[in-house]
């Protein structure tokens, strides 16, 4: 039983799951809006919120911590573009909107995007 266990496994081994989450984070940062399954959107939401909060200080240490979790290009966009946008906001940088299920396998879909 998975009592008090956090995080979703998505039917993948650890390396592949980490790569999936990293790829979703990078796509969300670059495109600022992605359409994905509802569990994946709910899984990346707290991670992206923490990265934006780290980017608010903008110092070298925080920039390096962000770049270690994603790539350098995305880290620069967080520090230079996204974090200044939410300087006055204390969290809640993303919105998850539920979409109709996918026709092929009836999976719950969602749109995750940054709040303007």
N, C-alpha and C positions, 0 to 999 in steps of 0.2 A: 504494500500500500504506500501511497505517496503523501502521507500526512505531513503537513507543513513544508512541503517542497515547493519552491518557486521556480518559475520558468517553464517553458514548453519545450518538448523534444522534437516535434515536427517529424518524427519517424526517421531521424538522421543520427549519425554518429557525431561525436563532439566536434571534430575538425570541420565537417561539412556544415553543421549547424552554425558554428561561428562564422564561417565564410558566408553563409546565407544572410545572417544578421548584418554583417559588415557590408555586404552588397546592398541590402535594403537601405541601410543608413546612408551610404554614399549616394544612392539613387535619389533618396528623399532630399538630401542636401543640395544636390546638383539641380534637380528638376523642381524642387519645392512642392511637389504634389505627386503621389503615386497611387495607383490602384492595385490592391493586393488582397489577400484573404484577411478576414477579420482577426483571426488569432495572430497572424504575423504583424498586423498593424498594432494590435494591443501589446505585442511583445517589444516592438521597437520604440513605442511612445516614451516610456520612462528613460530609455537610453539616450534618445535624441534630446530630451528635455535637460538631462544632466550635462550633455555636451554644450548646449547653448548657455547654460548657467556658468559653466567653466569658462567659456569664451568671453563672458562679460568683463572679466578683469583684463584680459588681453595681454597679460605679461608672458614672457618667454616660457616660463615653467608650465603654465596652463596650456599654451599653444603646443608644447611638446607632448603633454599628456593627451591632448585631443588627437594629435597626429599619430600617437602610438595605437590608438583604437581604430582610427580610419586612416586614409592617406593624407599626404601633406596638402594637396590641392583642396580637398574638402575642409581640412582644418583651417586653411586660410580663408575660405569662404565663410566659415562659422565666425571666426574672429573679426573679419573685416566687414561682412555684410549682415549676417543674421543676428549676431549678438547686439550690435548697436541698434538694430531695429526694435529690440525688446528691452532696451536699457531701463525703462520705467516699469516694466511688467515683472511681477514676481511669480513666474511659472505659468503654465497653461499656454505654451507656445504652439501647440499642435491641436488639430481638430480631427476626429475620426467620424466620418459620415458613412452610415451603412448603405450599401447598394443592393439591388436585387441579386439573388443567387446566380451563380454561373450556370449556364444552360447545360453544359456537358456533364457535369457531375454534381450539380446542385449545391456547390460549396458557398458558404456565406462570404460575400465580398464586401470590401470597405475601401473608402478613399481617405487617405491620411494626407493632411496638408498643413502648412504653417498658417497661423492666424495672422491676418493683416493688421 
